[in-house]
Amino acid sequence: MTLPGFLFARINRLLPGKSGVAKGATFGLIGWVLMGLFFFPAIGLGPFAIGAGSGLGPALLSFMMLQAYSIVLGTVYGLLDRPTDDHNRQSCRHHAHKLKFSLA
């Protein structure tokens, strides 16, 4: 799972959504579609592993697996990407300074 983590780190800011959960869910959906259209046919199972003879089971299992992984990944990246306390303090000082001059 190193490659998906590396890819997520590179495209995190480009993914739609404001929260890490939304970005992770989008990343998981993209990964699932790519896996269903390219990986499963490459190993002889057909699109979304329909040729495995198990109905929708493999497709749903791979979807849930990728969603769980990607949502956790997005949540962790979202928490790590929050501004630090120093950044928040500087931002608060800047806005307070602007407010003070706008009231004068």
N, C-alpha and C positions, 0 to 999 in steps of 0.2 A: 504494500500500500504506500510505498515511498513515492512512486511516480504521481499518483493523484494528489498527494499532499504538496508536492513540488509544483504541480500545475495550478492548484488552487492558490498557492501563495503568489504565483505570477499573475493570475487574472482576477484576484479577489476584488480589486478596486473597479474592475470593468463589469462585474456581474450586477444585474439589476437588484434592487432592494436596499433597504437601509440597515436591516439587522443582519447579524451573522447567520441566523436561522434561515432567513429568506435567501441569502446568498448561497448557503450550503444546499438548500433544497433545489435551487436553480442549477447549481453545479452537479448535483446528483441526477437530476433529470437529463441534463446534457450528456453526462457519462452513460446513463442507461440507454439512451437512444443510440449513441455511438457504439456501445457494446452490442446492442441488439442488431444493428445494421451492418457492423463490420466484424466484430470478434466472433460471435456465434456462427455466422456463415463461413468464416475463415477456418473454423475447426469442424466444419461439415454438419452443423446442426440447423442450418437455415436461419432466416431472420427471426430474431427473438427466441431462438431455440425451439421453434415449432416442430422441427424434424426430430426432436428427441423422443417424441411419442408420449410425452407427459402432459399434453395440453398446455394450458397457460402457466403451469407450475413453475418451470424454470424462469420464465419472463417475470413473473410476480416476485419470485424469490430474489432474483438479481435486482429488481427495482427496490424492494425493501432493504436489501443489503446495502446498496449504494446510497439510498436516502439516509439510513441510519448513520453510516460513516460520514457522509457529506454534511449532515446537519450538526453532528458533533464537531467536525472539523470547522465549519463555519462559526459555530458558537465560540470555540476556543480562539479562533482568529479575531472574532468580534471583541472578545474580552481583552485580548492582547493589543488590539489596535486603538483602545480608548486613550484619550489624552492623559498625560501624567498630571499629578497634582500641581507641579510648577507651571505647566501650561494653563491649567484652570485658573490659578492665581493671577497669572499675567493677563489672561483674558478678562477676568473680573475687574482688575485694576484699570485696564484700558476702557472698559465700558463705564465704570464709575467715573473715570476722568472725563469721558465724553458727556456723561449725564451732568456732571458738575458745571461744565462750561455751557451746556445747552439751557440750564436753569438760570444762569446768571444774566 
